[in-house]
C-alpha cells in the first residue's frame, strides 16, 4: 500500500510523467537491494500486476 501511495505522490508532484520516477520493471526486478525477493515468483507477479495497474491508472493521453 505504501508503494502505491508513494507513486501517487510522485505522480502529482512531477506533473504526471511516469517515466521520470518509475524505473522500467525489468530494471527494478534486477535491483540487488531486493535480495531474495528477486527470485520470488509471487513478488514478481505482484510487481507486474502493480506496474500494469499504475500504467492503466495514470495513462495520460
N, C-alpha and C positions, 0 to 999 in steps of 0.2 A: 504494500500500500504506500509506503514511504517513497518507493521508486516512482510511482505514478504521480504522486503529489509533487515530487521534485521536477518531473517532466512538465507538469502544468506550470509551475513557477518559471522554469526556464523558457517555456514557450511564450508565456505572457511577457516576460522581461526582454526577450530577444526579438520581439516583433513577428513571431510566427515562422521562423526559419529553422526547421528541424535539423537540417544538415550542419548547422552551426554549433549544436550542443549534443546531438545524439550520434555517437560513432556508428559506423556500419556494424551490423550484428556479428559478422564474422570476426571483425577486429575485437569486439567486446568479448566474444566467447573464447578468444585465444589469450586473453589477459592473464598473466601469471598470478596476479593478485587474487584470482578466483580459486586458486589451489585445486583441491579435489573436485570442486563443482564443475570444472571444465569437462570431466568425464561423465558427469551425471546426465543421463538421458532425460530424466524428469526436469532438471534445471534447464537444459537446452530447449525442451518443449515449451516450458513456461516463458522463457525469454523470447522464443519465436512468436508465441501467441501474444505476448505483451507488445513486441515490436509491431506486429500486424495491427493490433488494436490502436496503438499510438498513431501509426501512419494513416489508418482509416479515420480516426477521430480528429486528427489535426490536418487533414488534407486541405490545402488551400488551392483554389482554382483561379 
